[in-house]
Amino acid sequence: MKNNIETEWYWGCMKGAEEALRQGSGNDCDHAALLLSLLRASGFPSRYVRGVIELDSERLKNLTGINDETHIAEFLQKAGIPFKIIIRGGKIGAFQLE
């Protein structure tokens, strides 16, 4: 999946497993649905787990291709993705995402 399914940025499952596989893309929720389907089809018991991840600014810059923390915040907001900004050393150091 890592090498064959592209990441898109939006909130909530919109495509599901089958459509993410067909289109070769989806967000984190769609990736999870596809992974669960593949694991279950292979006989591995699996389930969803929901949580919060903290990504430092540099990691999120690499993932999104956006080089400014303020623009990353605007991007996440426009995509409808809930987030919290973590301030470190007087500047945006990380983002917490659901």
VMD Tcl script that draws the C-alpha trace (Angstrom):
set ca {
  {0.00 0.00 0.00}
  {2.77 2.43 0.92}
  {4.19 2.43 -2.59}
  {0.95 2.11 -4.56}
  {-1.72 4.21 -2.83}
  {-1.22 7.99 -2.92}
  {-2.16 10.18 0.05}
  {-4.90 12.79 -0.30}
  {-5.73 15.34 2.37}
  {-9.36 15.58 3.53}
  {-11.34 14.69 6.64}
  {-13.30 11.46 7.03}
  {-13.65 8.32 4.95}
  {-14.95 9.32 1.55}
  {-13.85 6.51 -0.74}
  {-13.65 3.38 1.36}
  {-11.47 0.37 0.62}
  {-12.68 -0.57 -2.84}
  {-12.63 2.93 -4.31}
  {-9.25 3.78 -2.74}
  {-7.83 0.66 -4.37}
  {-9.49 1.41 -7.71}
  {-8.33 5.05 -7.76}
  {-4.94 4.35 -6.16}
  {-5.46 7.14 -3.65}
  {-7.25 8.20 -0.50}
  {-6.79 9.81 2.87}
  {-5.72 8.16 6.12}
  {-9.18 6.75 6.79}
  {-9.46 5.29 3.30}
  {-5.96 3.80 3.67}
  {-7.02 2.20 6.96}
  {-10.19 0.77 5.38}
  {-8.17 -0.73 2.53}
  {-5.51 -2.15 4.85}
  {-8.18 -3.71 7.07}
  {-9.89 -5.26 4.06}
  {-6.62 -6.71 2.78}
  {-5.65 -8.06 6.21}
  {-9.08 -9.61 6.78}
  {-9.10 -11.15 3.29}
  {-5.73 -12.72 4.16}
  {-7.12 -14.21 7.37}
  {-5.66 -11.74 9.85}
  {-8.05 -10.43 12.52}
  {-7.94 -6.63 12.44}
  {-9.82 -3.60 13.72}
  {-9.84 0.18 13.54}
  {-8.06 2.22 16.19}
  {-8.50 5.98 16.32}
  {-6.07 8.37 17.92}
  {-4.02 11.55 17.69}
  {-0.64 11.86 16.03}
  {1.85 14.65 16.57}
  {3.94 15.52 13.53}
  {6.78 17.99 13.76}
  {6.68 20.84 11.27}
  {9.52 19.47 9.16}
  {7.83 16.08 8.75}
  {4.53 17.73 7.80}
  {6.34 19.99 5.33}
  {7.75 16.86 3.65}
  {4.37 15.13 3.58}
  {2.41 18.08 2.19}
  {5.06 19.82 0.10}
  {4.20 23.10 1.85}
  {7.22 24.94 3.26}
  {5.56 27.41 5.63}
  {3.88 26.40 8.91}
  {1.18 29.06 8.55}
  {0.32 27.77 5.08}
  {0.20 24.22 6.44}
  {-2.35 25.36 9.04}
  {-4.42 27.02 6.30}
  {-4.18 23.88 4.16}
  {-5.38 21.63 7.00}
  {-8.20 24.03 7.83}
  {-9.41 24.16 4.21}
  {-9.26 20.35 4.03}
  {-11.47 20.16 7.13}
  {-8.86 18.24 9.12}
  {-9.01 18.93 12.89}
  {-5.62 19.94 14.28}
  {-3.87 21.68 17.12}
  {-0.74 23.76 16.78}
  {2.13 23.00 19.16}
  {4.38 25.98 19.91}
  {8.06 25.26 20.56}
  {10.66 27.96 21.07}
  {8.16 30.70 20.27}
  {7.19 29.29 16.85}
  {5.07 26.52 15.39}
  {7.00 23.34 16.10}
  {4.43 20.61 15.49}
  {0.83 19.80 14.66}
  {-1.46 17.33 16.37}
  {-3.89 15.64 13.97}
  {-6.77 13.26 14.67}
}
mol new
graphics top color blue
foreach p $ca { graphics top sphere $p radius 0.5 }
foreach p [lrange $ca 0 end-1] q [lrange $ca 1 end] { graphics top cylinder $p $q radius 0.2 }
display resetview
